[in-house]
Amino acid sequence: MKLKDIEKPEIKAAPDFSGFSQRALSAYLSALKEENYLSLAQDAIKFLSSRTLEQRAEAAKIIIQYAKENKPTGLQKKFLYELALAVAPAHAAIWAQKDFQMDKSVFRKKNGAYKSSTNNCRHYCFKLYYQILQDVLENESLSSKKIHGRPKNFDWKGHNCRIRRMPPQEWDSLDGKDKERYFEGNLAFVAYVFSAKEIDKIKQFIEPGDLVGVDRNPRTSNAHVGICSPDKDIIHIGRPLYKDTVEKLTSKATTVVIYRAASREQKVDISFGALLPLSGEF
């Protein structure tokens, strides 16, 4: 059973997501069983991944709205998490772009004042994913309705930190059972470490929705985390708010870390550095 077999509406221009709707999603979930889960998940993710950025962002809204209205459990919730995760980067990139385009005072009124320890750029970036996925996360209390403040257990440096970051070698080495638990609503990021001098490699690798950390930014010389925008520039939402090209953001950095949400279809390159920077700042 494939998505295209469920519903074949008239093809429309983006951002309409042709062939994908709550009706189609409901039919897809009704066919879901333990024995066909993997094949259906791979088929759906492949279908979603082939859409445009705008269509993927629209699909994310459809999936999350369905989860919010229907409160799925078990296998269905896992399935929706995997689908939502596949399109979350597109949704995050477009969301961040809209936030950046807001009047600064409007943005701060909506999302709270900047605070260096509780509402900074890295909180914004990682919590954006938690907000998008909140209705399909294993522990829904980890997300909050606003960016302002920390949701429960949202501890960047603590031992119980729910933002799991791992180098590609670690992700690649996980056996099937260990890796599978990350597809059950436990959000994780694979962290790719670059030398800032590898600018061509970074530009070739980066995708909209990736989170990008630098140990030294060109404006304030401290560590910053931004998000790759739809046009592949980097948006930094913290203090200050700015949008830079990859070249400018990394111009004074030594190390660049690109965080990519860990998904079933992620093909990791284990030639990247095996160790993450010691600093929790980026």
N, C-alpha and C positions, 0 to 999 in steps of 0.2 A: 504494500500500500504506500503510495507516494502522495505528497502534498498536491501535485498536479491532478491526481485522480479524484481528489475530494471536491474541488471547486474550480471551475474554469470561467471566471468572469471576463467580461470584455476588458482588454488591456487598456489601461489609462496611463497618463503621464505621471511621473513622480510629483509629489511624494505619495500618491496612492500606491499601496502595496498590493499589486495585482496577485491574485491567487492566495492571499493570506488575510484572514479575518477571524473574529471570535467564533463565527460559525464553523469555519474550516478547522480552527484549533480544537473546538469541542469534538468534532468528528474524529480528528486525529487522536485525541486523548481516549476516546471511547474504544479505539482499536488497540490500545496499549496493553501489553502483557509482559511479564518477566522474560518470556522466551523471545519476544521480538523487540525488546526495549532498545538494545544496542543498534540494530539495523535501522529502526525508526528514528532514533536520535541522530545517527550519522546522516541519514537522508535529509532530515529537517535542517540540521546545521549546515549541510552543504547547500541546500536551497537558500537559506537565509544569507549565507556568506557570499552568494553570487549576486545579491541585490546591490543597488547603489547605497551610498552612505545615508542619504535621506530616507530611502525605503527601509533600511535597517533600523534607523531611529524610530520610524513610524511603527515598525514591527515590535520594537521594544515596548512601546506604549500599549499596543494591543495585548501583548503577552502579560504585562504587569497588570493591566486593567482586568484581564480575565482572572488572574490569580487573586486580585483584590476582591472581586465580586463572588468568586466561587470557592475560595478558601480550600484549595486542593491539599491533599495529604499523600504521604507515601510515594509511590512510583510516579504519580501524576505531578506532584510538587517537584520531584527531582527532575522530571522531564522539562517542566516549565523553567526551572532554574537553568538548565543547560541551554535551552533556547534563548532565554533572556541574556545569559552570559555571552552568547555568541554575538549579540547585537548591542550589548551595553556600551562598548567603546564608541560606537557611532552616536548613540544617544548622549553619552558623556561629552563628546567633542562638540556637538551642537548646543547642548545645554550650557557648557562653559562659554561658548561664543556669545550666546544671548546674555549671559550674566555679565560678561565683559563689556558688552555694548550698552548696558544700563547706565543711567546717570549714577555717578559714584554714591551720592547721598541716598538714592533709591535702593541701590544694591545693599548698602550698609544697613539701611532701615529694615530691609527684608532679611538679611543674613547675620545681623549683629556686628558689633564693633570688632575690629581686628584686635586679637590678643596673642601675644607672642607664644604663649604656652598652651592655649586652648582653642584658638580660632585663627590659625595661620594658614599659609599656603599648602602645607602638606595635609592639614586637616581637611581643607576644602577639597583637594584632589581625591584623597582616598574615601572621604565620606560621600563624595558624589556617587561613587560606585555603590556604596551601601544604600544610599537613598534610592537609586534606580532599582536595585535588586531587593529592597526591603521586604516585599511581599512573598518572596520565594527563598529567603535565607533560612537556614536551619534554625538560627536563633534570631528571631525578629527584633528582640530588644536591643540588638546592636546598632540599629538604625534609628534615625530621628527625623522628624518632619522638617527641621530646619538645619542648616549648616552650623548655625551658632551653637556653641557649647559642645560637650562630648556626650555621645550616647553611652549607655551603660556598657562597661567593659571596654570602651574604646581607649586603650592605653597604648600610646605609641612605643614606649620603651619598656613597659612592664613585662614580666615573665608570662603573663596571661594575655599578651597582646593578640588581638584578633586579626590584625593586619599581618597575615603570614607572608613573608617575603623569602624567596629562596633562589639561589643561583640556578642556572639551567642544568648544571650537572646533577644537582640534588633532585630537581623535578624529573629528569630523565631516568634517574636510578630508582625511583619509587616503583614498587611492584604493583600489580594490578589492583589488589585490595586496598593498599595505602593510597594509591592515586584516585581510586574510585570514590573515596570519601570526600574528595574535593569537588565532586560533581553532585553532592547531596546538599548544597546550600552553604558550604564552608568556603568562603571567598579567600583566594590566595593569588599572589602575584609572582611571576617569574621575573627576576631582576637581572638585566643584562648590563654588564659593566664595560665601559669604553674609556680609553684615553681621550681627552678632549681634542687631541691632535688628529684623531681618526674621523674628521668631520665628514668626509665623503661616505664612509661606512655608516656613520650615524644617520645621515640623510637618506641613504638607501634603505636602512632598516626601519626607521620610524614610521608609525602609522597613526592616523587620527584616533584620539582616545587614549593613546599611550601616555603614561605619566613620566615626566622627565625631571630628574634631579641633577643639580650641579653643586659642586662643593664651593664654588665662588661665582657669583653672578656679576655682570658688568656694572650694575648700578650701586649696590650697597656692599659688595664684596663678601657677603656671607652666603650660606647655603640656601638655595631656593628649590622648590618643586613646582613645576608647571604641568600643563596638559597640552597635548598636541591638538591643534585646532583642525577644522575641516580642510583648511588650505595649507596644513603642515607647518604653520608657525607655532610658537609656543606661547600660551596664555598663562600669565602668572597672576593669580588672584590672592593677594595678601597685601603687604606693604613694601613697595608701591604696587599699584595695579598696572600691568603693562603687557604688551604683546611684542615679542621679538622673533626675528628669524632664528633658526637653529645656530647659524654662524655667530650672531651677536650674543645670544644667550651663553654660548660656550666659550666666548672669546677670552675670558680671564680664568676659566676653569681648568683644573687638572684632571678631574674625573667626572664622567657623566654616567648616570644610571638610568636606564629605561625600564620602567615597570610595566609589564603586560599581564593582564588578568589571565590566570591559568585556566585553560579550557581543554576539552577532550581532543580537539583537532589541532591544538598548538604544536607546531613542529619546531622543536628547540634546536639551537645550534650550540653544541657543547664545547665549541672552540672558544667561547667567550670566557672571560675571567671567572674563576671558581669562587672567589672570595668577595663578599660585599664589603663596602667601606665600614669601618668601625663606628663612625659617627652615625647617630640616629637622626641627624638633621636632614639627611637626604637619602 
